[in-house]
Amino acid sequence: MEKNGQTVRVLDEHGTVIGYTYPKRAKGLVKKCRAEFVSDQVIRLYKQCPTYENMEDIEMDHMNFITINPKEWRRNPDGGSKTVCDRFVISNPLAGAIPSAPSMVEILSVGAWDWGCISHVTNGFQALEPNTEYHLVFWLNGGENDRSDETCQLQILFTDDNVTASVKEFETGLCYRLNRAYIKPLKKYNGWEYYDIPFTTTQARYTQFQFVADRAPMALMKAEEPDVYRDLEDVTDPYEKQRPQRHNIIFEDGWPSDNRWYSTENLARAQDKNASNTASGNGQAFYSMHGADFVSDFRESFEDMRVEISEELRDELEDLQEEILDSIHDELDIDSLKNEFMESVRGAMETLREAFQSRNS
């Protein structure tokens, strides 16, 4: 894990660690007589320092931000051979938008579309400060499918064991669902979502992290602290509310293009059709027939139609069953059959009685 360059420890006047900051920021505080160096990697704030009295001035510096380094992550040995994990370099989606962003960036890819290939990827154990608040920041892409039955999670476990925790052990820790808007991202930019996951360590010696993916691959990218992206404008998918899954870098366009209803081409065509019907005066009729949003309502309407047809078929089958039973009853003399059956039973009983008496005589 990394602290994004925040390598200088910050102490208050009593020597208590209150956070971390950048070397350049530390030198600035010392130069302005707001702090003093205790060592090359530690500064102590003066009590009279305005920054010390108004913590908002360096609120971000006092937060402990850590992020992912793809090289540090690997398959959890307890996850089995089906775990899918990969590392590769892509063109940085933030290049140009963030001055400090490099042109290329390494990606950690976890999971696959395959059924039953659940992936567990961990970075081992980290010796973090006990009883301290940290923020895990990263950019995420994908992690959803069009059936809404995927798994896309971050798990955090506090332990005293310096060995990689098992899958079952991770399940006893913290679990963060990173799909279906369970956690709101701070930023969205061209298919990528920026997450800031806060957590507080315990007295345990180590902190372990694990990503879990099933039935949908997700890509993870290193991130800086939130302040770096303060001026970054959200760039979202115009069809976000209509699509059943998030953008995924596996696809050239971000979504399947094999004529699925939620492909960009099909959604754009539907939108153009809506606009055309409205402009020609038929818009009201179109919306009355298909609802205010044709694409988003299609699946619900289809499901309603399926249920309605199923109910009608069930009623038809019940009626047919009654007709068949009635026909059988009309064709057969049920009372006569019952009398014949009972007569046969009485005859059999009489035969058995005679045989029993003969045996005992």
Helices and strands as residue ranges (DSSP letters): E 8-11, E 17-21, H 23-31, E 35-39, E 42-45, H 50-53, G 55-58, H 59-62, E 64-67, G 70-72, E 74-75, G 77-79, E 85-91, E 104-110, E 119-126, E 133-142, E 151-159, H 167-170, E 174-177, E 187-189, E 192-200, E 206-214, E 218-222, G 226-229, H 264-279, H 283-290, H 294-331, H 334-360
